Amino acid sequence: MIISHKYKYVFVEYPRTGTTAVSNELCQNYSGKRILRKHSTYQEFLKIASPEEKKYFVFTSVRNPLDDAVSHYFKLRTDHRDRYTNRKKVRNGKRLAEYFDAYIFRYIQNHDVDFPTYFRRFYVIPHNTWSTISIKRYNHIMRFESLPEDFAHVLKLLGIDPVRPLPQRNVTGERKKEYWMYYTPEIIPRARRIFGPFMKQWGYEFPKEWGEQPISFWNQMEYKFFTLFRRVYWSVLREHI
């Protein structure tokens, strides 16, 4: 998480949405300072923030979950930046999500699984992210798909003159195709069920090549049901386990 007392903003970093590039740029050129952990939630910030800091401009970023799933797979498959083999980094991974990622990494490495196999095994319930618990508190949400332009817009909203265009950092290796091309016909129905409600909430659309298919009532109810339990974890338990 990044904060600036000079420009009165808070940037909430959500994984794989271009946060490395944005955070580095904020710290290098726009008086940003790191606070809490990299992927702390806005709720965690509110617990330590002063009354004045709670009024700061808050922004974050979001990404098409279809693309995010492919990116996550390749980060695990390629051991991105030695995240799962570097002993120091492995020792620092103490959270439940990090243990789960380490398990998935070993599974992919041991079985040499492709993306469809990975997706069928690890994407079972409707997708959601902890950014949802603070959606009404964000002053602006950037999209990964248009990050340079959206970041420039945030600077404009803050009354800051841009120093330079946003550099690209932390690029995932080995991907050779557009994200939607990794979804085989066999897993497209599951992708619709897993990602449909989240994509509707955040204004994303499925590839036109997949055709039109409305989100079912039961799919929406399933999404809301699991979100109730996730909110408890994200709001209460996440910072402890």
Summary of the structure (lengths in Angstrom):
residues: 241
radius of gyration: 18.4
end to end distance: 18.9
largest distance: 51.8
contacts: 669
relative contact order: 0.16
helix: 54%
strand: 7%
